[in-house]
Amino acid sequence: MGRVSKAQAQENRQHVVATASRMFREKGTAVSIADLMKAVGLTHGAFYKQFDSKEDLVDKAIAHAFEDPAAHSPAGLEEPAKDHEAARRTLIEHYLSLWHRDDAGDGCPVSGFATDLGREPEQAARSRHVYINGVRNRAARLATGDDDGMAQLCTMVGALVLARATRGNPISEELLQAARTALTKSGTGQLAPQHRTN
């Protein structure tokens, strides 16, 4: 087999990072290099031509997830909204949706990487800056008046993690609905199946 061009090597690298970002959020960073490279369609040996270590890839996968404007955001939410409250409510409803519960791979990196970073202090230290900035940025999108959005983000992430852990039982949807009600004070309607809008 011939040598891979620099352009193809860069494309392969980006594909590995994007795939790893999805797989790590969905299944955790314990996903093996062999399984990852199989999913990408490249050989195990090709990994070490692109990355120094698995930890290096995890760092890049976390950064990629936070840079992806589509992660858990309806179309247009990343742009400044004329109506901040409407944008905030849309974000809450989308974040606490059945789609987001069931599609961790394309979901929020705050919830997607929290458990692994909590268990792996060395990885957390390497990725801390990117992760903390991501947490602060997401909280800022929820801020209202004197509220910096941190407690709201904690409620959303906690409800989502619990809903994923209890999926298949009615309490899963109850958790999402309870958090939505608490954050929007609407108390109306039930969680209906929701589809990604972008």
Buried (B, 14 or more C-beta within 10 A) or exposed (E): EEEBEEEEBEEBBEBBBBBBBBBBBBEBBEBEBEEBBEBBEBEEEBBEEBBEEBBEBBBBBBBBBBEBEEBBBBEEBBEEBEEEEEBBBBBBBBBBBBBBBBBBBBBBBBBBBBEBBEEBEEBBEBBEEBBEEBBEEBBEBBBEEEEBBBEBBEBBBBBBBBBBEBEEEEBBBBBBBBBBBBBBEEEEEEBEEBEBEE
